[in-house]
């Protein structure tokens, strides 16, 4: 099922993306508000990834 595959891929890539966003904030390229907008919430035990609503 392609939906489950896409969710699994998103769950695997979310931590890496969040590290990129964190680094951009540390280097002062983005604001704190942008961090909350660009970060993905994820769980290891559920195959879901939530993007915050802006």
C-alpha positions as CSV (number, residue, x, y, z in Angstrom):
1,X,0.0,0.0,0.0
2,X,1.6,3.2,-1.1
3,X,0.0,5.3,1.6
4,X,1.6,3.2,4.4
5,X,4.9,3.3,2.5
6,X,4.8,7.1,2.2
7,X,4.0,7.4,5.9
8,X,6.9,5.1,6.8
9,X,9.2,7.2,4.7
10,X,8.0,10.4,6.3
11,X,8.5,8.9,9.8
12,X,12.0,7.9,8.9
13,X,13.0,11.3,7.3
14,X,11.3,13.5,9.9
15,X,14.1,13.4,12.5
16,X,16.7,14.4,9.8
17,X,14.5,17.2,8.6
18,X,14.0,18.4,12.2
19,X,17.7,18.5,12.7
20,X,18.1,20.6,9.5
21,X,15.5,23.0,10.9
22,X,17.2,23.1,14.3
23,X,20.5,23.9,12.7
24,X,19.0,26.7,10.6
25,X,17.6,28.2,13.8
26,X,20.9,27.9,15.6
27,X,22.6,29.7,12.7
28,X,19.9,32.3,12.9
29,X,18.6,31.8,9.3
30,X,15.0,31.3,10.5
31,X,12.9,32.5,13.4
32,X,11.4,30.6,16.3
33,X,8.0,30.8,14.6
34,X,9.5,29.3,11.5
35,X,10.9,26.4,13.5
36,X,7.5,25.5,14.8
37,X,6.1,25.8,11.3
38,X,8.7,23.7,9.5
39,X,9.2,21.0,12.1
40,X,7.5,17.6,11.9
41,X,6.0,15.8,14.9
42,X,6.6,12.1,14.7
43,X,6.4,8.9,16.8
44,X,8.5,5.8,16.5
45,X,5.7,3.5,17.5
46,X,2.9,4.9,15.3
47,X,3.2,5.2,11.5
48,X,2.0,8.8,11.5
49,X,3.7,12.1,10.9
50,X,1.9,15.4,11.8
51,X,2.8,18.7,10.2
52,X,1.7,21.7,12.3
53,X,-1.0,23.9,11.0
54,X,0.0,27.5,10.5
